[in-house]
Amino acid sequence: MAQTVTECLTAGTDSVTVINAINGGTYDVTGMTQAEINERVQRNVDHLSTILLYAPVDASDDTPDVAGAAGSKKTTHVAAVTTGTNYIAAN
């Protein structure tokens, strides 16, 4: 059975949490260099970016259409990508 858009977005929730926690200063980065923190943020940005691009290639493809889903379903994920990208640029 194919995943739904909701299931795909749920799979990205941990990435949203990590990005927002690092940006907000509530993620434990003890012992990590800034480069390592940035790498962690980038991995999570990449994960979300991949999920947000999911789309079927044709009518027989059962890939969920996350890319075409209503924006309100994706708002926190899109915002986290922006937050993470901005965090890396600033640090």
Buried (B, 14 or more C-beta within 10 A) or exposed (E): EEBEBEEBBEEBEEBBBBBBEBBEEEBEEEEBEEEEBBEBBBBBBEBBBEBBEBEBEEEEEEBBEBBEBEEEEBEBBBBBBEBBBEBBEEE
